[in-house]
Amino acid sequence: MANADLRPMTIGEVLDRTFRLYKSDFWLFAGIMSLPFFVLFIFNVSLAWVSRAHIATVGTAHSPGAIIGAALGGALLFFILIFTLTGIGQAATIFAVSDLYLGRTASIRGSFRQVWGHVLQVLGVIFLVFLLIMVGFIFLIIPGIILMCRAGVAVPAAMLEDDGPITAISRSMHLTKGFAMQMFLIFVLTWVLATIATVIFQLPFTIMAMTPHPHVLPLGMAILQDVTTFISQVLIAPVGGIAFSLMYYNLRVRKEAFDLEHLMGAMGTGPSAGGIAPGAVLPA
């Protein structure tokens, strides 16, 4: 078991450690994110098959209302699935990063086991943060960006301190005070990576669907598109979870001397002595 490397880090060191951790434990993080995104992949393939079978049987000209209703229903179900499954995947990633950061052994099964009992917490935090950001964007874009950055470690706080959604957001606001620009850089990094992945994996299919005129891709091409989407999601999704988890610990080390607290607990002389669940930390 590796020794924990707990020290204050610059934003450059956080990002460097993010990619080193991603590279050294690639199969761990890819395995964690592959589970929720595989469910989405199956859903997308099923939806593509059903929609094309329906169009072939009924025809768009005969029942546009039914087709629109089915499309809206499929979109709503897809939103619920992606909201739930990606939330669970991000929570499992956070627990895996926590175990690695604190020098413990991390595994796919162990990470998901720690999520059990915290599903409603992570979904509640994500939902409230989304509403908070939307309110910020309504009152011009800048407040929304600021709120997004200040709430950036709410999910790690909820998972690792077993906080409710409101408490976790409050914790994030406290920890990120004075560090909003660093949080913004992490968001920019994840956005750039997601954009690059979209261009590489999705642009060819978009071009095919629009050339020479807009049309529905054949089922085989649609499945291939879903495969490339699945690959890009598994490759990119862990990066943000790793970076924000490391930033959460970095802020705790800087503001709350978490490095000393953890060391005292490991020596059996501090308040955290006596054992805690893998990946968990004591509230400040």
Stockholm file with secondary structure:
# STOCKHOLM 1.0

chainA/1-284         MANADLRPMTIGEVLDRTFRLYKSDFWLFAGIMSLPFFVLFIFNVSLAWVSRAHIATVGTAHSPGAIIGAALGGALLFFILIFTLTGIGQAATIFAVSDLYLGRTASIRGSFRQVWGHVLQVLGVIFLVFLLIMVGFIFLIIPGIILMCRAGVAVPAAMLEDDGPITAISRSMHLTKGFAMQMFLIFVLTWVLATIATVIFQLPFTIMAMTPHPHVLPLGMAILQDVTTFISQVLIAPVGGIAFSLMYYNLRVRKEAFDLEHLMGAMGTGPSAGGIAPGAVLPA
#=GR chainA/1-284 SS CCCCCCCCCCHHHHHHHHHHHHHHTHHHHHHHHHHHHHHHHHHHHHHHHHHHHHHHHHCTTTCHHHHHHHHHHHHHHHHHHHHHHHHHHHHHHHHHHHHHHTTCCCCHHHHHHHHTTCHHHHHHHHHHHHHHHHHHHHTCHHHHHHHHHHTTTHHHHHHHHTCCHHHHHHHHHHHTTTCHHHHHHHHHHHHHHHHHHHHHHHHHHHHHHHSSSCCCCCHHHHHHHHHHHHHHHHHHHHHHHHHHHHHHHHHHHHHHCHHHHHHHHHHTCSTTTTCCCTTCCCCC
#=GC SS_cons         CCCCCCCCCCHHHHHHHHHHHHHHTHHHHHHHHHHHHHHHHHHHHHHHHHHHHHHHHHCTTTCHHHHHHHHHHHHHHHHHHHHHHHHHHHHHHHHHHHHHHTTCCCCHHHHHHHHTTCHHHHHHHHHHHHHHHHHHHHTCHHHHHHHHHHTTTHHHHHHHHTCCHHHHHHHHHHHTTTCHHHHHHHHHHHHHHHHHHHHHHHHHHHHHHHSSSCCCCCHHHHHHHHHHHHHHHHHHHHHHHHHHHHHHHHHHHHHHCHHHHHHHHHHTCSTTTTCCCTTCCCCC
//
